[in-house]
Amino acid sequence: MSERSERTTNQAVCAQDGAESRRGTGLSEYRTLLRDWWRDGVDYRWVVNALESRSALGVVKAAIGLCGLATPLISVLIVTSAAGPQHLLGRLTLWCITALSVVWVARWWLLPWPSVLESLALIAAGDVCISVVCLLSPGYVVRAVGMLLLLIVGIYVSAFHSPQLLAAHTAWSLASAVVLAVPLFGVGDAASATIMILGMVAATVVPPGLQFCYWVLRTDMLCDPLTTLLSRRGFEYHSSLVVARPGPVPVCVLMADLDRFKAVNDTFGHHAGDKVLVSTAQRLLDHAPAQSIVSRLGGEEFAIVARLSLPDALDAAERLRAALAAPMGSIAVTASIGLAIGDADVVGFHRTRRLVQDLIRCADSAMYQAKQRGGNTVVVENIAALYGVDARDSA
């Protein structure tokens, strides 16, 4: 893997494939798009936090619990029906599923939003309970409703979990449909069996399609359309992945603001200013440290987050400053750079979204100090200064 591709691991669509995918709609472009969707991880907590910030978690929890309520109700109707299973094991199984389903619903309604592992357990429990209820049901209607409930579980998976988990759920749903349909072939009802299988095949296309569309929209939202770097939202999303990487290496955020950029727009026009921004973005990508996240926060302000030691971070900041100061045709611009370092102890204690916010605030302050010194310079602050440790700076 090249150094450039390593740098843009977490922004492949924005920085690497964005321009290429707009040039055509050939088969290779579609394969690239599907490959990126399949490989792109889903930040479960980010999705949950997004819902929470809009006060929507309660509504989603209530809706999930309401959908799950169908399973215990169906189980009770089957076990109390004359057409239900007459053997003790079948009836006992349905009563156990009823109790488990009630607990499942109560958990969604009464407790906080589940963790990632708990969400996986709830998905597995839902899949198993629904399939077993359908298997013990004598009627086609209940089995059809069960297949619909599996589809609803798939929609939940598509919103909060990875394509790989969605593929596993889809395989389970199709296997359940086949198991339910096989006995129909034995009694000569091949038409009903075929309808059940084809119906489930058609239904299982919906969750992956929804997840793919959601991924495309999310990727577009997380990317800056002018520079194809990550946007401010994209920076917040992907920076959490950098912080979560194991290891004692400090986290650093580098803020770069172009000096006297307004004069470029006033002298050469906004079209030339846009070209400068695009060229700046490309230089940042070319010279950013490996495994870093590069973004445009807005206007002429850019940010980079990476895991680097202090000497490496200082070297990277100086390298970026020199790269941005190189002439861009007839236009010459420089950048004021602020660098904030969160050492290993701080990272270990504040491995949360707050760490990135604190680093951004420190880097922003350092960047304005660089501007006050005349620009085209680097100022460094250690985030530990927020907790009683002296800051360090370098020009």
MIVO-32196 format. One record per atom (N, C-alpha, C, CB): x, y, z negated. Coordinates in pm, whole numbers, plus 50000, padded with zeros to 5 digits. Glycine has a CB too. Layout:
N
XYZ;...
//
This chain:
395
500854988150000;500005000050000;500895012450000;499035000149877;500605022450085;501405034450092;501175043149970;501105042250218;502145052749949;502015061749834;500755070149847;503255070749822;500445074649969;499255082849988;497995075149954;499175088050132;497895062549997;496705054749966;496615051849818;496695041750045;497775050549751;497745048549607;497175060849537;499145045449554;497545072649588;497085084849523;495585086449532;497765096849586;495015081649639;493605084349662;492755072149636;493395089149803;493205063349547;492465051149518;491035054149477;493155043149408;490835063949391;489515066949337;488725076749421;489645072149199;489255080849535;488525090049621;488695086049767;489005104449598;488615072949792;488865067849926;487915073750027;488765052949928;486645074549993;485655079650088;485875094450112;484235077150038;486115102250006;486305116650020;487535119950102;486405123249884;488675114550061;489935119050117;490415110850235;490975119050012;490135097850236;490705089350339;489725086650453;491155076350279;488495083450419;487555079050520;486555089650561;486825066950472;486515100950489;485505110950518;485605116050660;485615122350421;486815120250701;486975125750834;486785115250942;488335132150849;487355103250919;487255092851020;485825088351043;488095080950981;485025087250935;483675082150949;482775091851022;483085079050813;483215104651035;482395114351106;482725114651255;482565128151046;483765107451296;484175108151435;483395098551522;485635105151446;482755088651466;482035079151546;481195070151460;482965071051629;480445061651525;479575052351452;479835038151499;478085056151472;481105035051529;481445021651574;481365011551463;482815021551634;481554998951502;481454988051406;482504989251297;481604974551478;483704993751332;484764994951232;484405005351126;486084998851298;483735016251166;483325026351069;482285020750973;482775038751139;481355012751025;480345006650939;480994996750841;479284999451024;481964989050891;482664979650803;483404987150693;483644970950884;484034998150730;484755006150630;483805011450525;485495017750697;482655016250569;481675021750475;481165010950380;480505028050551;480834999350436;480354988350352;481444983350258;479844976950439;482674982950304;483774978550219;483964988150102;485074977350301;483895001150130;484055010950023;482925009949921;484115025150080;481715007749970;480575005949878;480794993749789;479255004549957;481244982849849;481424970349773;482524971849669;481764958849868;483574979149702;484724980349612;484564991249507;485974982949692;483705000749534;483585012249443;482925007949313;482785023649509;483585010249203;483005006849074;481935016849033;484085006248967;481065012548945;480005021248893;480305024448748;478605014448907;480385037248717;480605041548579;479255041348508;481275055748572;479005030548437;477705028648370;477385040248278;477695015548291;478365044448197;478125055248101;477855068448172;479305056748007;478465070448289;478235082948362;476795083848409;479195083948482;476255072648459;474855072648501;473935075148383;474495059248569;474225068448271;473415070348150;473505084748102;473855060648039;474715090348101;474875104248056;474135113948147;476355107948051;474115110948278;473395119548371;471895119648340;473635115048516;471335107948311;469925107248272;469685114248139;469465092648264;470615112348047;470455118347915;470505133547922;471535113247820;471355138848011;471465153348023;470195159648078;472625156948113;469365151648145;468085156448198;466925151848111;467885151648342;467235146647993;466205141847899;465305131347963;465345153647848;465895122848047;465115112848120;465295098748066;465505112948265;466185096747969;466425083247919;465165077147858;467545083347817;464425085147782;463215080047718;462195075147819;462595090747632;462025082547927;461075078548031;461515065548097;460935089648138;462815064348127;463325052248191;463185040248098;464795054048233;463505042047970;463355031147873;461905026547864;463855035647735;460985036147859;459565032547850;459115024847973;458705045147832;459575029148091;459185022348215;459745008148220;459665030348336;461005006448178;461604993048178;460854983848083;463094993748139;460554988747963;459814980547867;458424977047917;459694987747736;457774986547985;456434983948038;456464973048145;455824996748096;457474973448231;457604962848333;457894949448267;458724966348433;458744949548164;459074937148095;457904931148020;460194939348001;456904939447986;455754934547911;454944924347991;454854946047871;455114924448123;454364915048207;454764900548177;454594918148355;456024898148146;456484884348124;455814877648004;457974884148104;455784883747884;455094877047772;453594875747794;455344884547644;452984885547861;451544884647888;451244872847981;451024897747950;452054871348085;451854860248177;452094846948106;452794861548299;453114846448021;453414834047947;452244829847860;454664835847862;451644839447789;450504836347702;449324831447785;450104848647620;449064837947897;447944833847982;448164819648036;447764843648099;449384816348071;449664802948124;449514792348016;451074802448184;450104794847898;450094784647794;448704782447736;451054788647683;447834792447744;446464790947694;445494786647802;445994803947633;445984785247924;445124781148035;445044766048044;445624787048167;443894761148087;443724746748104;444624741348215;442264743348135;444984750048308;445844745848419;447324746748384;445564754148542;447634751648264;449024752948224;449654739548192;449134762048105;450914739448155;451604726848125;450974719848005;453094729348097;450764706848017;450124699147910;451144692347819;449194688747970;452374690847865;453384684347782;453934694147680;454524678647870;454364688847568;454794697047454;455994705847489;455134688147336;456944700247562;458154707747594;457844720247675;459144698947670;456954718647775;456584730047857;455894740947778;455704725647970;454954737047691;454224746847611;455154753547510;453044740047538;456034745747450;456984751447354;457934761247423;457794740247284;458344757647544;459224766647620;458544779847649;459644760047751;457274779447687;456544791747716;456374800347592;455174788447776;456104794047478;455974801847354;457314808147316;455464792847238;458394801047337;459724806747308;460024818547401;460814795847323;459664816947527;459874827947622;459004839847585;459554823347766;457784837247539;456914848147495;457564856047382;455554842747451;458064848747282;458704855447168;459944863147212;459084845247060;460764856847296;461984863447344;461654875747427;462824853647425;460614874847508;460234886147592;459714897847509;459174881947693;458974894747402;458494905347313;459684912547248;457554899547204;460674904847205;461884910847149;462594919347254;462844899947094;462634914347377;463264921547488;462594935047509;463184913147617;461264935047511;460514947547530;460714956947411;459004944547549;460634951447290;460804959647170;462184965947166;460564951247043;463184958447213;464534963947213;464624976347301;465524953347262;463984975847418;464004987347508;463224999147450;463434983547644;462134996447386;461295007347336;461795013547206;459895002247316;462415005647120;462705010346984;464175013546958;462255000046886;465085007947034;466505009847007;467155019147110;467234996347006;468345024347079;469035032947176;469365025547305;470315038647115;469775033247404;470135027247533;471255017047513;470575038247634;471165005547578;472134994747553;473524997947608;471654981847615;474524991547549;475884992247601;475964984147731;476914987047497;477104984647795;477274977347921;477064962347899;478664979847981;477714956747799;477604942347773;476174938547735;478574938047662;475524946947655;474144944047617;473224944847737;473674953647508;473484954247825;472694955247948;472834942648032;473114967548029;474044937448042;474264925048117;473494913448053;475754921548123;473494912847920;472764902247851;471264903547874;473064902547701;470754915747874;469324917947898;468934914048040;468954932647872;469804916848135;469544912948274;469494897748285;470624918648368;470474890948227;470504876348233;469284870348167;471774870948166;468904875648050;467714870547981;466464872748064;467554877247844;466354884348126;465194887048211;465114877648329;465234901248260;466234875448396;466244866448511;465824852248472;467624866148576;466404847148364;466114833448322;464654832048279;467034829248207;464174841348198;462784840448149;461784840948263;462504851748049;461984850148355;461054851548468;461044838748552;461424863648555;462214833548583;462284821448666;461654809448598;463734818348702;461884807848467;461304796548395;459794797648389;461884795648253;459274809648363;457814811548361;457214807948496;457464826148325;457864812348604;457354808848738;457394793748761;458184816048846;458444787348714;458584772948733;457494765148659;459964768248687;457094769948542;456064763148463;454654767448500;456304765748316;454544777048590;453214781648631;452664773048744;453264796448675;451384769348737;450804760948842;450274768948961;449694752648785;450154782048946;449494789949051;450454797949136;448504799148989;450044800149262;450854808149354;450904822749312;450314806849495;449804827849256;449734842049221;450784845549117;448334845649169;450874837249012;451854839848907;453264839248963;451694829648791;453514829749051;454854828649110;455174840949195;454964815949194;454174845949265;454394858049346;454694870049256;453154860949433;453954871049144;454214881949049;455614880448990;453154882048937;456024868148962;457364865748909;458444870149006;457534851148877;458244867349134;459204871949233;459274887149237;458854866449370;458124893649216;458084908249211;458864913449091;456634913249207;458734906548978;459484910648858;460994909148879;459034902448737;461404898648949;462824897248981;463304908749069;463094883849050;462434913349158;462764924849241;462964937249155;461654927349346;462114939049053;462234950548963;463554950048886;461044951148865;463924938048841;465224936548774;466354940448869;465414921948724;466214936548995;467224940149094;467334955149114;466904933549226;466214962149107;466254976749120;467024982949003;464824982549126;466804977548882;467554982348766;469054979948786;467064975348637;469414968048832;470824964748854;471424974148958;470984950148899;470674977149064;471194985749170;471474999849120;470214986249285;470755004249018;470945017948967;472095019048869;469675022748902;472355008348792;473285009648680;474535000748689;472575006548553;474534991048781;475654981548780;476254980048920;475194967948728;477274971848929;478094970749049;477424962549158;479434964649014;477884964049283;477374955649392;477604940749367;478024959549523;478694937249298;478974923149270;477904917149179;480354921649206;477514924549074;476464919648986;475134919049060;476334928648862;474884928849146;473654928649224;473634916549317;473514941649306;474774912949373;474844901149459;474544888549380;476234900049525;475054887749256;474774876149171;473284875249139;475604876849041;472674886649107;471234886749079;470444882649203;470784900649029;470854887649319;470164884249443;470254869249471;470754892149561;471434863449448;471604849049468;470694841249373;473064844949446;470584845849248;469694839249152;468234840149198;469844845549012;467834851749247;466454853549293;466134844549410;466204868149331;467054843749506;466824835049621;466804820349580;467904837349727;467694816549490;467704802649442;466404799349370;468904800249348;465884808849293;464614806649225;463484804749324;464284818449132;463484812849430;462444811549532;462524797949601;462574822749636;463724793249629;463874780249694;463404769049602;465344777849734;463784769649474;463364759249378;461854758849365;464004761749240;461224770449366;459764770949355;459074766349483;459314785149321;459754768049596;459124764649723;459294749949761;459684773349832;460354743649715;460634729749754;459474720249724;461884724849683;458834720949605;457704711849580;456564713449679;457184713949440;456414725449734;455344727749831;455584719849959;455204742649862;456824718249997;457124709850114;456714695450087;458624710650149;456874691049962;456544677149927;455074674049937;457014674149790;454214684149918;452764681849926;452204686050061;452044689549814;453084688650156;452644691850290;452274706350314;451504683550324;452544715050217;452204729250233;453454736950275;451624735150100;453954733550392;455184739750441;454994754550469;455664732750566;453774758250512;453524772350544;453694781150420;452114774150602;453084776950307;453204784850184;454644785350135;452304778850074;455344774150146;456744773850104;457594783350187;457294759650113;457354783150318;458114791950406;457814806550377;457804788850553;456524809550354;456134823350322;456824828150194;454604824450308;456864819350093;457494823149966;458974826149985;457314811949861;459664817550060;461104819550080;461364832050163;461724807250148;460624833550275;460834845250360;460474858150288;460014843950488;459424857550207;459034869450131;460114873550033;457744866950056;460724863649967;461784866949871;463024871949943;462124854749785;463314866050060;464464870850138;464264885550175;464654862250265;463044888950220;462764902850255;462854911950133;461384903950319;462364907050019;462364915349898;463774917649845;461524908749790;464654907749860;466004909249806;466844919149886;466704895849803;466374923150003;467084933350080;466904947150017;466594933450226;465804949049944;465474962349891;466504967449791;464114961949825;466834960049683;467814965549587;469174968949647;468004955749475;469794960049729;471064964149790;470924976449879;471644952749871;469804977249952;469584989050035;469475001649953;468354987250119;468745000849841;468625012349752;469985016149694;467635009449640;470745005949650;472045009049590;472995015149692;472664996449531;472965010349815;473835015849918;473485030449946;473745007550047;472185033249961;471755047149985;472125056149867;470235047750010;471935050949746;472305058449626;473805061049623;471875050949499;474595051049662;476045052649665;476465063249766;476725039349698;475835063249884;476165073249985;475825087249934;475405070450116;474645088849874;474255101949821;475165106249707;472795101649773;475505096649619;476395099849507;477765103949557;476515087949411;478285096649657;479585099949713;479575113749774;480005089549816;478495116949846;478375130049907;478315140949800;477145130749996;477625138149690;477515147749581;478855149849512;476465143149480;479675139349505;480945140149434;482075145549521;481315126549383;481795148549648;482825153349739;482595167849779;482875144549863;483675175049799;483615188749849;483555188250001;484845197149800;482515193850064;482345192250209;483425199150292;481015197550249;484025209850241;485035217150319;486365209750321;485225231150264;486865206250206;488205200450195;488225185150191;488885205750073;487075178950172;486895164450151;487595159550025;487425156750271;488005168849937;488455164849804;487245161849718;489345175849740;487485157049599;486405155649503;485905169349460;486855147449381;484605170349436;484015182649384;484185183049233;482505183649423;483645193349170;483715194149023;483035182048960;483075207248972;481865178249011;481185166348959;482025153848983;479805164849024;482635153049101;483475141649130;484685140949039;483925142049273;485235152549007;486375153048915;485965147848778;486925167348904;484805152248729;484335147548598;484085132548600;483055154948558;483535127548711;483225113348721;484495104848723;482395110548847;485435108248811;486615099848830;487665101948722;487215102348965;487705113748661;488715116148557;488515106848438;488675130648511;487255103048412;487005093848301;487655080248328;485505092048279;487765076448455;488425063848490;489935064648463;488165060348638;490515076448488;491945078348461;492215077548311;492435091748517;491375084248232;491545084148087;491405070048032;490525093548020;490515062148093;490245048748042;491345038648073;488955043648098;492285042248159;493365032848191;494175029848065;494275038548303;494475017248040;495255013847919;496695018447931;495204998747894;497315020647818;498725024347816;498965037047737;499235026047956;500215038847692;500555050347608;500905063047685;501695046847520;500935062447819;501345074047898;500335085347880;501485070348048;500795097547856;499865108647833;498985111647954;500635121147795;497865117947927;496975122948031;497295137648054;495455121047993;497395141748179;497645155848207;496655160948311;499105158048255;496285173548297;495435180348395;496195192448446;494065184548332;496265193648577;496945204648643;495915213248715;498035199548742;495885226048682;494965235448747;495785244748836;494145243648641;495395246048962;496075254749057;495085264649115;496755246449169;495425277349108;494565287949162;495405296349259;493955296849048;494935297749382;495685305149483;495765319949444;495055303549622;496965325549454;497175339649417;496685348849529;498665342249387;495955359149490;495495369649582;494805363749705;496675378349625;493995353649682;493295347149794;492255356449855;492625334149748;491685365249775;490675374649827;491275383249938;490125383749714;492555386649926;493215394650029;493295387050161;494615398749983;493435373750154;493455365650275;492115366650348;493775350850243;491025365350273;489705366550334;489465380550389;488615363050232;489885390750314;489655404550358;490495408050480;489975414350246;491685402350492;492595405850601;492365397250726;494035404350556;492205384350706;492135375050819;490725369450844;493085363650797;489815371550752;488455366450768;488245353450692;488145364450914;486975350150670;486655338250592;487015325350664;485175338250557;486985325650798;487365313650872;488825310050844;487135315551024;489685320250843;491095317850811;491245313550665;491925330450837;490415319350577;490455315350437;490085300750419;489525323950355;489095296250498;488715282050490;489855273050537;487455279350575;490565277450641;491705269550688;492795268550581;492285275550816;492995279550508;493975279350400;493555269450292;494145293350340;492275269250259;491775259850157;491965245450202;490305262550127;491665242750329;491835229150381;493305225150380;491255228050524;494165234350422;495605231550422;496125229550280;496375242850491;495625237550186;496015235950046;495605222249994;495385246949959;494395218150027;493915204949983;494805193850038;492465202750028;495195195050164;496035184650224;497415184250157;496195187050374;497955195850125;499265196150060;499185190249919;499795210450054;498105193049851;497935187149719;497865171949727;496675192649652;497135166849826;497055152349844;498425146349877;496055148849954;499175153349961;500465148050005;501505148049894;500985156150121;501395157249799;502435158849697;501965155449556;502955172849699;500705151349541;500205147949408;500835134949360;498665146749409;500935132949229;501505120449177;500645108449217;501625121149024;501275096849218;500545084549249;499455082149145;501505072449254;498345076449190;497215072849104;496545085049040;497675063348995;496715096749101;496085108749045;494755111549114;497025120849059;493985120349053;492705124649107;492825139349146;491545122549004;492535142449271;492665156049323;491285161449356;493595156449448;490995173649313;489655179149336;489715194149359;488735176049217;488665199249420;488455213649431;487305217249339;488165218049581;487595225049236;486575228349138;485635239249187;487205232649009;486075246949285;485265257849337;486145269249381;484255262549233;485705276849484;486505288049530;487895283549570;486595298649423;488915290449516;490305287049545;490965279849428;491085299549579;490165273349344;490685266549226;490655251449246;489875270549101;491795245049220;491935230649238;492405224449107;492935227549353;492135211449092;492535204448969;493025190449003;491355203748869;494005185948926;494555172448940;494625166248801;495955172549009;494205153748787;494355146548661;495165133948689;492965143048598;496105130948599;496985119348618;497515114848483;498155122748715;498105102948482;498795097848363;500295099448390;498415082648332;500925109148321;502335112148342;502995115848210;502495123448444;504275112548199;505055117548086;505305132448107;506395109848071;505725139448003;505955153848014;506995157248120;506395159447880;508155150548126;509115153848233;508545151448372;510385145648215;507835140348390;507245137548522;506165147748556;506655123448525;505375151948457;504335161848481;504945175248521;503445163448357;506015179348453;506695191748487;507265191048629;507815194748387;507865179748663;508415178048797;507315178548902;509185164748807;506175171948874;505055172048969;504505186048987;503955162548922;504355193548877;503825207148885;504735216048967;503635212948745;506035215048946;506985223249022;506985219149169;508395222048963;506885206249197;506835201549335;505585206849406;506855186149339;504465206849337;503225212049395;503315227149416;502025208549307;503895234149320;504035248749334;504855252149459;504705254749208;505975244949478;506815247549594;506095243949724;508115239649583;505335233049723;504615228949844;503555239249883;503955215249823;502855244649785;501815254349814;502395267849856;500905256249693;503625270749814;504245283549849;504815283649990;505345286849750;504955272050052;505465271450189;504485278450283;505685256750234;504965285950382;504075293550472;503085284450545;504905301350574;501885289650562;500845282650639;500635290450768;499505281350558;501505288450865;501435296150987;501795310650958;500035295251049;500925319850999;501165334150976;500715338650839;500455342251082;500105329750762;499585333250630;500445326650523;498085328950615;500865334550427;501655329350315;500865331250186;503045336250307;500685320550112;500005321449983;500845314049879;498555315449991;500625317649756;501255310549644;500165306349547;502325319449573;500555299149444;499565294349348;500095295949206;499215279549375;499185299449117;499465299348974;499005285848920;498755311248899;499885279148848;499595265448804;499645264548653;500595255448867;498585259148596;498535256248454;498515241348433;497315262848389;499315236548340;499435222248314;499165219448168;500835216948354;498225210448141;497895206648004;498215191947985;496395209447971;498855188747873;499295175147843;498585170247717;500825174547826;498005158447725;497475151847606;498345139947575;495985147547627;499125140747468;500085130047440;499365117347396;501085134447333;500135106747377;499555093447353;498665093247230;500655083147338;499075100147123;498275099947000;496935106647022;499025106846887;496945117947094;495695125047120;494785116847209;495965138647183;495375110447312;494575102047401;493945090647325;495435096647516;494705084547236;494165073347160;493025077347070;495245067047079;493065089447017;492035093646922;490835100046992;492625103446821;491045105747108;489965112847176;489755106947316;490285127947185;489675093847329;489485087547459;488015088847500;489915072547455;487605100747522;486225103547557;486205114647660;485395107447432;484975118347699;484815129347793;485375142347736;483345131047831;485375143447603;485865155647540;487335157947571;485665155047390;488115147147583;489535148647611;489745156147742;490215134947618;489035152047847;489185158647977;488745173147967;488365151248084;487645175847896;487175189547881;488205198147809;485855189847805;488825192647705;489865200047633;491075202647721;490275192447506;491455192547799;492585194147890;492295204747995;492925180847957;491085204848049;490715214848149;490785228748087;489305212148205;490285230147967;490295243247901;491735248047878;489535242547768;492595239047832;493995242647810;494705245947941;494735231347738;494465237748044;495105240148173;494625253148235;494825228548269;493345256248218;492795268748270;493435280748200;491265269048252;493595279648068;494255290347994;495705292148038;494205287547843;496395280948059;497785281648105;497865287548245;498425267748104;496885284348329;496885289648465;496735304848465;495765283148547;495875310248379;495715324748372;496955331348314;494475328448288;497665324448226;498945329748179;499945330648294;499515320948066;499905320648383;500785320848499;500445332648590;500675307648577;499165335748604;498765347148687;499265360248625;497225347548703;499165361248493;499625373248424;501135375248439;499255372648277;501855364548467;503295365548488;503645368548633;503975352548445;502645371148715;502865374848854;502545364148954;504255378948870;502125352248909;501775341449000;502985333749048;501035346949118;502715323449128;503755314649182;504635309049072;504605322149285;504015305048963;504765299548851;503935288948780;505165310748752;504565281848688;503915271048615;503975274048466;504575257348646;502855272548398;502805273748253;502235260748198;501935286048208;502855255648093;502465242648037;501995244447894;503645232748042;500915237447861;500435236947724;500195222347687;499135245347707;500475219147562;500175205947510;498855206747436;501315200747416;497935197847471;496615198247410;496685196147259;495715187747473;497795190347213;497945188347070;497955201546995;499215180547041;498205212647066;498165225747001;496785228546944;498555236647099;495745222547004;494395224346951;494245217946815;493365218547047;495165208846783;495075201446658;496275204346567;494975186546685;496875216246588;497905220646494;499325218346537;497695213946367;499565214946666;500935212946715;501275224446807;501075199246789;502505229246803;502905240746883;502805237547031;504335244946848;502345247447108;502285246047254;503655248647313;501245255747314;503835243347435;505085245647506;504755251647641;505895232447521;505615260547688;505385266047821;506705267347896;504685279647813;506555267848027;507735268848113;507365276748236;508275254948152;508235285248279;507985293348397;508875288748511;508225308248366;
//
